[in-house]
Amino acid sequence: MQPDSLAQTLIAARDPRNPPAELPGPLAPQDLADAYHVQDCVVAALGCQTSGYKVAATSRIAQEHLGIDGPFTGRLLAERVYRSPASLPAAEHRFFVVEPEYAFTLGKDLPLREEAYSEAEVSSAVASLHPAFEIVSSAYDAAWREAGAAALIADNAVHTAMIMGPATSDWRALDFRRRKVRLDVDGVLHSEGEGIRALGGPLETLLWLTRHLAERNLGLKAGDVVTTGVVTDIAYLEAGQRAFADFGELGTVSFEVK
């Protein structure tokens, strides 16, 4: 199947009124380069402005959940970035997975260059840090967990929405690698975690992203949002359920499925 055709199939299969995309077969790209090409076609076909990147599978928990061995990326779409509290209609999505994550908003460009960026350079480019939820859904429906990295990348890294909490500009003195994040579902503790789960810390994830994008001849620009990977266990939400995450002094974020 051609990339443009596969992209249209994946877009249609995100709608629960249509059959889900089937695996394996032509919906499984042969390699990661093919997968990112299809992802580009998906984003172009949606006609949305992009607003940054998600970095997926940065924690051992996420990698084990998906049966893969390393991170991958997807594009954030500007019209699907919401301020907390937020809600989405259950009828328009196959399922909802909620992932508490740290997200950065860049204040300066990190353009493509030959020399790798240092952690200090990446840190200095950040304007603010946010508590956030990434909301995951997929064209593959329940089969997404067995799809494999290439198929997930093609499906825009199974990204559906971003829920952004308050911005903190004075974040560099905080030890968010070890700061507890608490996820509640319907007012009951679901799980707790720490930023260190995401590739050793959110800033390390952002640094990894600059190197990954450089391999694809891409860079980052001021205003981009980067969400850095789940730091608790993931939670599946159904209609009528609400998730709430407490990031301590960074604030809270909440999301409800209508």
N, C-alpha and C positions, 0 to 999 in steps of 0.2 A: 504494500500500500504506500502511495506517495505521501510525503510529509504533510502537504496541504489537506489531502483527503483524510489522513489520520487525525489531523488537528480538528477538522469539522466533526469527525466521529466522536472524538473525546468531548468536545463542547456539547454536542447533542446528548451524550450519555450522562452528563452531569445533571440533566433534568430528570427527576424521578418518574416523570410521565413516559419516558422512553426506556427501552431496554438498556441495561448496563453494558459497558464495553466488556468484551470477552477476552480472556487470556487462556493459554498462550496464543501464538500465531502472529498475524501481521500487526497486532497492537502492541507487540513487544519489540521495541527497537533493538537492533543488533549490538549497539555499543552506546557509550555515554555521549559521544559526539552526535550521533543520530538523535539521541533522546533530547539533547538541548536544542537541536535544530527543530524538532517537532514542537518543543516548548515555545520557541520563538514564533512558530507559525500559529500556535494556539493564542498567544498574547496578541499577535497582529490581527488575527481573525476576530477577536473580541472587540477590537477597536477602542480599548481603554488606554488612558495614560498610565504609565508605570510610575511608581513612587518609591522604589527601592527593592530590597531582596529579603526573602526568608532563607535562613540556613537551617536545613532539616537534618535529623539524625545526628545531632551533636553529642548526644548522651548514649551511654551503654544501654540504658533502658529502651530508648527509641530504636537503636540499632537491633537489639534483640527482638523487639516487637515486630520489626519489619524484615528480619532475617538478612540484614546487610551489614557491611563492615566499615562504612565511613559516611561522612556528610555529603549532602548534595544541596542544590539551591533551586529556588523558584522566584518568580517575579511577583512583587506586590502591585496591586492595581489600585490606583488612586481612589476610584469610586467605591472601593470595598474596604477602605480604611475608616473606622468609626471611632468616635470618642466614647469612652465609658461614662455611664452605663449604656449598653446597646442591646438590641435584640434582632433576631432574624426569623423569618417564617419557616416553620418546619416543612411546609408543603413544597417549598422551592428547592430543597436540598435532599440528597440521598440519606445523609446522616450528619451528625455533628460530633467532632472530637475537639475538646477544649484543651489547650496547652498553655499553661502559664510560662511566660518567657520575659526576659529583659530585652528591651528594644532601644536602639540608639537612633537619634536624628542627627544627621551630619550638618555642621555649620560651614564646612569648607570642602572643596573638591579633593578627591584622592584619585587623580587621573592615572591612566595607564602610563607606566614607565618601565624601563628595563630593570632598574634597581628595586629590590623588594623594600617595602615600607617597614620601618621599625615600629615597635609597639608605642613608643613615645609619639611618633608622627601620627599614627592612627588615633591615639587618644586625643591629641591636640585638635584633630579635625571634628571631634564630636561636640555638638552644641548642647545636647540634653540626653538624659537617660529616662526611660519610662517603664513602669510595670505594664504588662500587656498580656493579652490572650491572642494566640494564633488559633484560628478556627479552620479545621481540616475537614474536607469531604473529598469524594473521588468519583470519577466516571466508572470505576471498577466495582463500586458498591462494596460489599463485604469482602470481596477478593483482593482488596487493596493491600492487605497485610502480606499476601503471598505474591504480589506482582513483581517484586524485584526493583532495584534502583532505577534501571533504565526506563521501565514502564511508568514508574512514579514521577520521574523527571519529566517525561513527555506530558503527563497530566498536570503540568505546572506545579510539580512537587506537591500535589494534592492540596494546594492552598485554596481557601475559600474567602476568608476575611481576616482583618486585623482589628482588634479592639485595643485602643491606646488609652492608658491611664495618664496621670499628670506628669508634666515635664519637670525634671530636676537638673539644673545646670551645674550645681556644686556637688558633683557625685564622686570625684576622683579620690577623695579621702575615705570613701566608704569601702568596707571589705565585703562587697556583695558576692564574692566567691563563697563565703561562709555564712552569709545572712540567710536566715530561714524564710522560705516562702511557703505560705499555707494556702491550700486549695480546699474550699468548701463547696459541696453540691447540695442545694436545698437546705442550707444551714447546718449541714453535718460535715465534719472533717472527712475529706477524701484522701489526701496525702500531703506530705511535706517534702521539701527538697531545698537544695542550695545551688547557687550559681556555678559552683565548681563542676557540677554535672555536665555542663555544656562546654566540652573541649577544654576543661580546666578553668573556664570563666568566660563571661560575655565578651570582654575585650579581646581575649585570645580568639574567640570565634570571629569577631570583626577582622582581626588581623589575618586569620585563615581565609576569609572571604576576599580580601584584597589580592592575595596570592592566587587563589582559585580564579578570580576574574581576569587577572593578568594572563593566565594560561589561555584564556578565551579572548584575549585582546580587548578587554573591557576595563572600565574604571568606575568609580563612584563620584557622585556630584553632590554639592551642597543641597540640602533639603531631602536627600534620600533617607528613608527609614530602613533600618536593618534589624530584623528580629532574629535572636541568636540561639534559639533552641529550647526545648522544654526542660524545666528544672524540677518538676514533680512527676508523679505518674500522670498519664493522660486520663481524661474522663470522657465517656460517651454520654451525651445529653439527648433526651427526648423532649417532645412537645410539652411545654409547661414547666420544664426544669430550668433552674438558674444556677450559674456558677459564680463564685466570688473568690478572688485571690487577694491575699494580704501580703504585701512586700515590705512591711515595716514602715520605716520613715519615708520610703519612696512613695508610699500610698497604696491604693487598692484599684482593682479593676473588676467589673462585673458584666455578665452576659446572660441573656435569657433566650430560650427557644420558645417562640410563640406557638 
